[in-house]
Amino acid sequence: MDRILVFDFGSQTTQLIARRIRDFGVYSDIVTAETRCTEELLDGVKGIILSGSPYSVYEDGAPVPDKSIYETGLPVLGICYGFQRMTADHGGKVEALEKTEYGRSKISYVEDSPLFKDIPDKFVSWMSHGDSIGRVGDDFNVIAKSEHHTACARNDKKNLYGIQFHPEVTHCEHGTDVLKNFVIGICGAETGWDMDTYLKQEIEEVRQRTGDKNVLLLISGGVDSTVVGGLLLKALEPSKVHLMYIDTGMMRKDESAEVAIGLKRLGAENLYLIDASERFLSALAGVSDPEEKRRIIGDMFIKVQEDEINKRLKGDYLLAQGTLYTDLIESGKGVGKKAQVIKSHHNVRSPLVEAKREAGLIIEPLGKLYKDEVRELGRKVGIDDHIIRRHPFPGPGLAVRILGDITEEKCDLLREADHIFISELKSRGLYDKIWQAFCVLLPIKSVGVAGDLREYGFVLALRAITSSDGMTADVYPFETKDILEMSSLITNSVRGIGRVVYDVSSKPPATIEWE
């Protein structure tokens, strides 16, 4: 099978590059930045991509690839840092910008290139960098520019291409076409990989990993864990699959009852519904730091699971999780050693979870996938469409949507407000147009008026974004009428919330969740 090799320099979007290539039907592998280009490694490889990075090429500890990459004769595409690395390695100059460049930037061609075949001039790219190309490397020609900087260059002698923007992110116009022109056009890779192939591989891997052991899945009822449950029940005998739902006290309104109904429809023989709300809320009392909240919740999940499973399941077992690649890379667990921690996910960075992972006791069938791929996989394992379409919900639940300390009163306020917001989106036909929507309870109060009385209520932020994979996101552009009516309905219906604001931040620079 033809494949493309992606060298990871620690970018938050490395897996997204590989994933875009898989969308073309071409298999892709990710390796660490320092991996040597051996004959075995390059077997079947049609092209190489160098990823972005949080580092500067001149910074101590910056990742440096095996220089023989440039001498393989294979087409090489450097993206952002990969372009800068390629430039520095060929005698060019990389300069620090006085002001970092994020977001949209218009690209104009200097000369024709197969990289931009059938792509109109002056398309809008997506930038995310603090350095730029001051002078291209030896034997490189500039083939495109942005408003301010060199955007693309190529070296015809060595078949090297460099681009300063990120074609892998959703918000880059024609970004997919740029990658396809490289993979299919320049590299000549043939298609032969799809989600059916991935499903077969994961089923076989789950069977091999499991052996005679039982598998326990902590299931939330959301898309990710439900898809894992469906995959496990497809791969294994139902008697070996144990599904445990833990009510933390920080779930959405009526969620526990809905989850119970949905899980029973999966056909699981072993289903445990645990109310541990008092344990979680007690452990979180007085804790405001978001990383500490995530750690406590992650550890408490494991403790509750161990206490409960000891009552029901004897012998060795494996722990399955609905961990996505976005969870891994935001938690600094991406491929390679250069990944940065954006925020710790409880199912990744919890010490107890890490100990189980290091011991080889965790199964994460979705660890190479993004949310939209998970939905596609879910349909193939027979998950109901209304679950597949459900907006993402964080594992820690409302705990990371309540800024500051957690109390039962705050959970109740947020539950009611969020229920109104989501219900209104559905009734207005907006829910399926939005990738994720939710409310955030802020740790501040503001003065308001109720009749002739002075009120002092919490401030609530509404968040609604459009995306396809969660790696980049834009704010959903509500009609003014909709946002005003929903705000009024919340403040009139939920006593204790006195003011509503709308979060208009994109990702980057913000993340989707606030904590």
FIPA-897916 format. One record per residue (C-alpha): z, x, y; residue in one letter. Coordinates in steps of 0.2 Angstrom, whole numbers, padded with zeros to 4 digits, always signed. Example, Ala and Ser with C-alpha at 12.3 -4.5 7.8 and 13.67 -1.06 7.14 Angstrom:
# FIPA-897916
+0039+0062-0022A+0036+0068-0005S
//
This chain:
# FIPA-897916
+0000+0000+0000M-0005+0007+0017D+0010+0009+0028R+0015+0015+0046I+0030+0027+0048L+0041+0023+0063V+0053+0038+0069F+0069+0031+0076D+0076+0040+0091F+0090+0027+0093G+0081+0013+0103S+0088-0005+0102Q+0070-0010+0098T+0065+0002+0084T+0066-0011+0070Q+0057-0023+0082L+0042-0011+0082I+0042-0010+0063A+0044-0029+0062R+0029-0032+0073R+0018-0021+0062I+0024-0032+0047R+0018-0047+0056D+0000-0039+0054F+0003-0039+0036G+0005-0020+0036V+0021-0012+0028Y+0031-0001+0039S+0045+0011+0036D+0058+0018+0048I+0065+0035+0046V+0077+0045+0057T+0071+0056+0071A+0074+0072+0063E+0066+0068+0046T+0054+0082+0040R+0036+0077+0038C+0034+0082+0019T+0019+0077+0008E+0029+0065-0001E+0035+0056+0015L+0017+0054+0021L+0010+0047+0005D+0001+0031+0010G+0005+0033+0028V-0009+0029+0040K-0001+0032+0056G+0016+0037+0065I+0025+0029+0079I+0039+0038+0089L+0052+0025+0096S+0061+0024+0112G+0078+0030+0115S+0094+0029+0126P+0093+0048+0129Y+0083+0059+0141S+0072+0072+0133V+0082+0086+0143Y+0099+0079+0138E+0110+0088+0126D+0109+0080+0109G+0093+0071+0113A+0083+0068+0097P+0069+0080+0093V+0056+0076+0079P+0049+0088+0067D+0035+0096+0077K+0023+0096+0062S+0021+0077+0066I+0008+0082+0079Y-0002+0093+0067E-0004+0080+0052T-0020+0073+0059G-0013+0056+0058L-0014+0045+0074P+0003+0046+0083V+0009+0033+0096L+0024+0038+0107G+0033+0023+0115I+0043+0026+0131C+0055+0041+0125Y+0042+0044+0111G+0029+0047+0125F+0041+0057+0135Q+0045+0068+0120R+0027+0070+0116M+0024+0075+0134T+0038+0088+0134A+0033+0095+0117D+0015+0098+0124H+0020+0107+0140G+0020+0092+0152G+0034+0087+0164K+0046+0072+0162V+0056+0067+0178E+0071+0057+0181A+0068+0042+0192L+0079+0038+0207E+0079+0020+0202K+0078+0014+0184T+0063+0003+0180E+0066-0012+0170Y+0056-0028+0167G+0038-0033+0171R+0026-0020+0178S+0007-0022+0180K-0004-0010+0170I-0021-0004+0177S-0034+0006+0167Y-0040+0023+0172V-0053+0025+0158E-0058+0015+0142D-0047+0017+0127S-0047+0009+0109P-0029+0006+0112L-0033-0007+0125F-0048-0015+0116K-0051-0033+0121D-0036-0032+0133I-0040-0037+0151P-0036-0025+0165D-0020-0027+0175K-0010-0035+0161F+0009-0037+0163V+0019-0024+0153S+0038-0023+0150W+0047-0007+0156M+0064-0001+0151S+0066+0018+0156H+0075+0030+0168G+0063+0044+0166D+0044+0045+0169S+0030+0056+0166I+0028+0068+0181G+0013+0078+0173R+0005+0074+0156V+0005+0087+0142G-0009+0099+0138D-0025+0092+0133D-0019+0074+0138F-0029+0062+0149N-0021+0048+0159V-0029+0032+0153I-0018+0019+0162A-0006+0018+0176K+0008+0005+0182S+0011+0002+0200E+0021+0018+0202H+0019+0029+0186H+0008+0035+0172T+0008+0021+0159A-0003+0028+0145C-0011+0045+0140A-0020+0052+0125R-0024+0068+0117N-0041+0066+0108D-0040+0083+0099K-0024+0078+0090K-0026+0059+0090N-0010+0057+0100L-0007+0042+0111Y+0008+0039+0123G+0013+0023+0132I+0028+0021+0144Q+0030+0003+0142F+0037-0007+0127H+0023-0017+0118P+0035-0022+0104E+0045-0034+0115V+0040-0052+0117T+0039-0052+0136H+0025-0039+0136C+0009-0047+0139E-0004-0042+0125H+0009-0030+0118G+0006-0036+0100T-0013-0033+0104D-0009-0015+0109V+0001-0012+0093L-0013-0021+0082K-0026-0010+0090N-0016+0005+0085F-0011+0000+0068V-0027-0009+0062I-0040-0001+0074G-0035+0017+0077I-0026+0020+0061C-0037+0009+0050G-0022+0002+0040A-0026-0012+0028E-0015-0028+0026T-0005-0032+0010G+0013-0036+0015W+0021-0053+0019D+0037-0063+0018M+0033-0069+0000D+0033-0050-0005T+0050-0048+0005Y+0058-0063-0004L+0053-0056-0021K+0060-0039-0017Q+0076-0046-0011E+0079-0057-0026I+0076-0042-0038E+0087-0031-0027E+0101-0044-0027V+0100-0046-0046R+0101-0027-0049Q+0115-0025-0036R+0125-0039-0044T+0124-0036-0062G+0138-0045-0071D+0148-0047-0055K+0152-0063-0045N+0146-0064-0027V+0156-0072-0013L+0148-0077+0003L+0158-0082+0019L+0147-0096+0025I+0147-0103+0042S+0134-0117+0040G+0123-0109+0053G+0105-0102+0049V+0109-0085+0044D+0123-0088+0031S+0115-0104+0024T+0098-0094+0021V+0108-0081+0012V+0117-0094+0002G+0100-0102-0003G+0093-0085-0008L+0108-0081-0019L+0107-0098-0027L+0089-0094-0030K+0092-0076-0037A+0108-0079-0048L+0116-0092-0059E+0125-0105-0048P+0141-0101-0057S+0141-0083-0051K+0139-0089-0032V+0155-0093-0023H+0153-0100-0005L+0168-0100+0006M+0169-0109+0023Y+0183-0104+0034I+0187-0115+0049D+0194-0103+0062T+0199-0116+0075G+0185-0110+0086M+0170-0120+0079M+0160-0132+0088R+0164-0151+0088K+0163-0159+0071D+0155-0143+0064E+0167-0142+0049S+0162-0159+0043A+0144-0156+0045E+0145-0139+0036V+0153-0147+0021A+0139-0160+0019I+0126-0146+0021G+0133-0134+0009L+0135-0148-0005K+0117-0151-0003R+0113-0133-0008L+0119-0137-0025G+0133-0124-0026A+0145-0126-0040E+0159-0116-0031N+0162-0122-0014L+0179-0118-0004Y+0183-0126+0013L+0198-0117+0021I+0207-0122+0037D+0214-0106+0044A+0214-0111+0062S+0232-0108+0065E+0231-0090+0058R+0216-0085+0069F+0223-0093+0085L+0240-0085+0082S+0232-0067+0079A+0222-0069+0095L+0236-0075+0106A+0236-0065+0122G+0221-0054+0118V+0208-0053+0131S+0197-0038+0127D+0181-0044+0119P+0180-0029+0107E+0198-0032+0101E+0194-0050+0099K+0180-0046+0088R+0190-0034+0078R+0204-0046+0075I+0192-0060+0070I+0183-0048+0058G+0199-0042+0050D+0206-0060+0049M+0190-0066+0040F+0192-0053+0026I+0211-0056+0025K+0209-0075+0023V+0195-0072+0011Q+0205-0061+0000E+0220-0072+0000D+0210-0087-0005E+0199-0079-0017I+0213-0072-0027N+0218-0090-0030K+0201-0094-0037R+0191-0079-0043L+0196-0066-0055K+0188-0049-0058G+0177-0038-0047D+0165-0047-0035Y+0153-0042-0021L+0154-0049-0003L+0138-0056+0004A+0135-0058+0023Q+0121-0066+0034G+0120-0050+0044T+0104-0048+0054L+0096-0032+0060Y+0101-0037+0078T+0119-0037+0073D+0117-0020+0065L+0108-0011+0080I+0119-0019+0094E+0134-0013+0084S+0127+0005+0083G+0123+0004+0065K+0104+0005+0067G+0094+0018+0057V+0098+0036+0061G+0112+0044+0070K+0108+0040+0088K+0111+0021+0089A+0122+0015+0104Q+0135+0002+0103V+0131-0013+0114I+0144-0024+0107K+0153-0024+0090S+0149-0039+0078H+0164-0044+0068H+0153-0043+0052N+0148-0025+0055V+0161-0015+0065R+0177-0023+0057S+0186-0008+0048P+0189-0019+0033L+0170-0024+0032V+0165-0005+0035E+0176+0000+0021A+0168-0013+0009K+0151-0007+0015R+0155+0011+0012E+0161+0006-0006A+0145-0002-0009G+0153-0019-0011L+0143-0029+0002I+0126-0037+0000I+0116-0041+0016E+0099-0048+0011P+0094-0051+0030L+0099-0034+0036G+0080-0030+0039K+0076-0046+0047L+0076-0055+0064Y+0080-0073+0068K+0063-0080+0067D+0059-0070+0051E+0075-0078+0044V+0069-0095+0048R+0053-0091+0039E+0063-0085+0024L+0074-0100+0024G+0059-0112+0023R+0053-0102+0007K+0070-0104-0001V+0071-0123+0002G+0083-0124+0017I+0082-0141+0026D+0072-0140+0042D+0086-0146+0054H+0097-0132+0048I+0082-0119+0050I+0079-0126+0068R+0098-0124+0073R+0102-0113+0088H+0111-0096+0084P+0130-0097+0084F+0140-0081+0084P+0151-0077+0069G+0167-0076+0080P+0163-0093+0087G+0170-0099+0103L+0181-0084+0104A+0167-0074+0112V+0162-0089+0123R+0179-0090+0131I+0181-0075+0142L+0199-0069+0143G+0213-0075+0131D+0211-0088+0118I+0221-0104+0118T+0219-0121+0108E+0217-0130+0125E+0203-0119+0130K+0194-0121+0114C+0196-0140+0116D+0188-0139+0133L+0174-0128+0128L+0170-0139+0113R+0169-0155+0123E+0158-0147+0136A+0147-0138+0124D+0144-0154+0114H+0139-0163+0129I+0127-0149+0134F+0118-0148+0117I+0118-0167+0115S+0109-0169+0132E+0096-0156+0127L+0092-0165+0112K+0091-0182+0120S+0080-0175+0134R+0068-0167+0121G+0073-0149+0127L+0082-0143+0112Y+0067-0136+0102D+0060-0128+0118K+0075-0117+0120I+0079-0103+0108W+0098-0103+0111Q+0109-0113+0123A+0128-0114+0125F+0143-0115+0137C+0154-0101+0142V+0172-0104+0149L+0176-0092+0163L+0193-0084+0166P+0194-0091+0183I+0198-0108+0192K+0191-0115+0208S+0197-0129+0220V+0188-0146+0218G+0191-0164+0223V+0193-0179+0212A+0194-0194+0223G+0207-0190+0236D+0216-0177+0225L+0214-0158+0225R+0209-0152+0208E+0210-0134+0202Y+0199-0133+0186G+0190-0120+0176F+0172-0114+0179V+0160-0117+0166L+0143-0107+0164A+0128-0114+0155L+0117-0102+0146R+0099-0107+0140A+0086-0094+0135I+0069-0093+0128T+0065-0079+0115S+0058-0077+0098S+0069-0063+0090D+0084-0061+0102G+0079-0043+0107M+0073-0049+0124T+0075-0066+0132A+0071-0075+0148D+0081-0089+0156V+0075-0107+0152Y+0068-0115+0168P+0076-0131+0169F+0070-0145+0180E+0082-0147+0195T+0085-0165+0190K+0090-0160+0172D+0103-0146+0177I+0111-0157+0190L+0113-0172+0179E+0120-0161+0165M+0132-0153+0176S+0138-0169+0184S+0141-0176+0166L+0151-0162+0161I+0163-0161+0176T+0165-0180+0175N+0168-0181+0157S+0179-0165+0153V+0195-0165+0163R+0200-0147+0167G+0182-0141+0171I+0179-0142+0190G+0163-0132+0192R+0147-0128+0183V+0136-0113+0186V+0119-0108+0177Y+0117-0091+0170D+0099-0085+0176V+0100-0067+0168S+0087-0060+0157S+0089-0048+0142K+0088-0034+0147P+0098-0030+0157P+0111-0044+0151A+0114-0048+0133T+0112-0066+0127I+0131-0069+0123E+0143-0064+0137W+0155-0055+0125E
//
